[in-house]
Amino acid sequence: MLSASSSANVRREAEPIPEESGSAPRRGNAALSHPPSIAQEIGRRIARASKANPARVHTPFDFLDLGSPHSVGMALMRLVRNGALRRLARGLYDVPRQHALLGELQPTADEIAQALSRRDGTLVQPAQAMAANLLNLSEQVPARAVYETDGPSRTVKVGSLTVQLKHRPPRQVRSASPMSNLVFAALRSVGKANVNEARVAHLRETLSAKDRAALLKDLPLAPAWMHPHLRFVASPGQRSVPAPTALKRRKQTA
């Protein structure tokens, strides 16, 4: 939840600048109020975004349609000084949020990763351990938030949270659909020897029909050992995953 002071500051920045008392009335179009400043426009946009997603992390790139990089940067610093925004790291901001028991809330690793993706124009997706946890194939919570990207490798620290981006060739990151890449990464994390029928059945129940169709289309991009498991996930009519021994027999008799 947003703190009362930070939400009030965001609203205050969104308010138009009042005319000075005693000034002569303006005529025609000049009678309209002053055009809002960049800080006010940014405040309005942040207020709208916070209603949909209070944890959203913002970057200067999100507001470059309102002014030059320098003017946007100065406006963001003004919002930080007023308490409407919190500077998390270089080029990363959020609206301060308070919890009655936990105190000041920190942004999630995923919100930070998505902000970096928008800012740098790169694709960012959870790496193996995170993918397995997100798809509930593993109960182990990764000690570090690691993402794969087609951009440069980098590490961003926000408080006690560390978000690490690891570069991968664009072909490996952008070729398949985001959900297919997530499934591939999760299965690599679990490992060939530990992928069992229960885990694969869970994927079939979790993925939507659209994601299953994309998975079948992206099948050639996955390692060969994943193919029977992915076909099972993508094909609702198949009742069981072919056992490795059965696969070997088929190859020998072929």
C-alpha angles and dihedrals in degrees: 000000000000117000115247093240096050094047090048090050091051090051091046092054089050093056117100119251109261120231117255114262115253095025118137115263114259125231132225114341090352089069089072119098121266113283109261117263122244090256090054093048090049090048091053092048092048091048090054093045092049091058090059096037118008091186096056116134114219131208132192087250089069090065105036090111087069098056148322120314090254095051092045090050092050091049092051091050089051089054089049092052090049091051094244091115136029121217108227100176138326106321095356124108139165139177110264112250128195130203121202092231105019098043119210111017122222124218120259122253090243093055089051092047092049091049090052089049092054093043097049098033091236135129116250125188135168115271124233104286093041091048092053091050094047091051091045093241089125132030091205112110111217114244090220131035103239124179133181119229141174087224129077121303113256143154123226122193121201111178107303092342121097120195115193124195118199120198120237127176111274091239091062095046104039104033098079129047116270093253093048090051089049091052092046091051093047093051091048088054093050090047133226094271094051101047103108136173093263093056093046091047088052090055091051091053093044101048121078122235089256092052092048091052090050089048091057090048091050093047095109089059093060127082113271094246090062096054100089091046093048092048089053091051093047097043113066091187094062111095102196143014113257109252117238091244091053090051091052092051091051091053092048094050094043 
